[in-house]
Amino acid sequence: MNDPDDIDVMNFSRASAPNELIYGPLQLCCLMMWLGVYQFMTQEAAIIAAAVGIGDGMAPFIGQRYGRHVYNLPISNQKTMEGSVVGVFLGTVLSSYVYLYMIGLDLPPLRYILVYGFLAAMTEGSAPGNFDNIATALLLYFSIDKVKELL
C-alpha cells in the first residue's frame, strides 16, 4: 500500500497518497460502523452521518472549486470559508433533514439543526490535522442533548 499508483490508493484518496487512506476513508468507515451498530435509527446517527458524510465530504470540493477566502488556524489544515460555510454548514443542515425524513424519524426544529450545522462547520474548520471527521462526530455526539436543553 505504499505505492501511489496502486488502484486502491488512486480510488480512495484525493491526492493519490497512501497515508491519506488512514485519515479519511478509514476514519469514516469506523465512524459509520459505530453509528450503524450502536446508534442505529436515531436522530443522533442521522445528524452525525449528515455532518461527516455529506457536509465534511462536500467541503473540499467546494473549497477547491469556489474557495477564495483561505484561512489556517494554528493546529488545523488550510481551509476555505466557502468550503466550511457552504459545504459543511449547508450540507449538514440540508442532509440532516433529508436523512431524518428518509428514515422516518421525527424532524427536530430548524433552530436545532442550524446549531448542529454551525457546530459541525466550526469543528471541521478548527480540528487538528486530518482528524476533522472524528472531531466533528465527537463534538456533535456530546452536544446534541445539550443543544436540546439550551434551546
VENVEN-V735998 format. One record per backbone hydrogen bond with DSSP energy under -0.5 kcal/mol. NH is the residue of the N-H (numbers start at 1). CO is the residue of the C=O. Records with the same first field share a line. If there is no record, write none. Layout:
# VENVEN-V735998
NH->CO  CO
This chain:
# VENVEN-V735998
4->2
6->3
10->6
11->7
12->8
13->9
18->16
20->17
21->17  18
22->19
23->19
24->20
26->21
27->22
28->24
29->25
30->26
31->27
32->28
33->29
34->30
35->31
36->32
37->33
38->34
39->34  35
42->39
46->42
47->43
48->44
49->45
50->46
51->47
52->48
53->49
54->49  50
55->50
56->51
58->54
59->55
60->56
62->58
63->59
64->60
65->61
66->62
67->62  63
70->68
71->79
76->73
77->129
79->71
81->69
84->80
85->81
86->82
87->82
88->83
89->84
90->85
91->86  87
92->88
93->89
94->90
95->91
96->92
97->93
98->94
99->95
100->96
101->97
102->98
103->99
104->100
105->100
108->106
112->109
113->109
114->110
115->111
116->112
117->113
118->114
119->115
120->116
121->117
122->118
123->119
124->120
125->121
126->122
127->123
129->75
131->128
135->131
136->132
137->133
138->134
139->135
140->136
141->137
142->138
143->139
144->140
147->143
148->144
149->145
150->146
151->147
